[in-house]
Amino acid sequence: MKLIEFDSKYFLYKEIDNIGFGVTTANSEFGIHPKLENYDKNIKFIKEKFNLSDIFVVSQIHSDIVIECDKNFTLGLEGDGLIIREINRGIGVFTADCVPIFLFDSKKRIASVLHSGWKGTYNEIVVKAIDIFVKKYHSDVNDIVIYIGPHIKVCCYEVGEELKYKFNNHHRFQKNANIFNKNNLSLLECIKTSVLACNIPIYNLNVVDYCVHCSKDVKFYSYRNDPNSLNRIFSFIFIK
Ligand SMILES: [Zn+2]
């Protein structure tokens, strides 16, 4: 993803075929969260700059629920992932340390974005989204492209013994020797394991290689850096 700028606000952004996806940064003050008073203004700014008629979000609860933005969609639905098939309508998730995951099939014109913290990663929300692509919309796994966005990486994500035990005994992750470096958990390795188990080719899996906790050149909001702040990274995707 490339760093782009609008009115001194910096985004990581990429376009592939008919899909556009972006991540806000903290290089300038641009935290986004529904409870912040500039929320509507900031969402409007993103809509204008990326030419979107709407941006849909869900009320995030660290679940493995993926919600489709169809005619039944209403504001306030609880979940941690969204799927969109209509053009120029964005979907987005809020993160600070947790992993934003982008998925799309540009042939079938389906796009998704997920919030995958340790709970969503443990419960494999990414598998739930891939299942919808494949089972409901008949995506070929060879056409599903995944980008794992900026999150707290193994360098900085130390966890307690209880969580370590839980992940080391996960039915899928226990087979991957790289999910821990001492007591530091790699959510990325866990998500990779889940994605590859769905037969997505490894070359379709891309990593936006920033740790939100220690990245110096591009800055991000990190819960562990500032637990009292509501500022969040906003990761969004749309079909053009
Ligand atoms: Zn780090």
Boltz pocket constraint, residues with backbone or C-beta under 6 A from the ligand:
constraints:
  - pocket:
      binder: B
      contacts: [[A, 152], [A, 153], [A, 154], [A, 155], [A, 156], [A, 211], [A, 212], [A, 213], [A, 214], [A, 215]]
      max_distance: 6.0
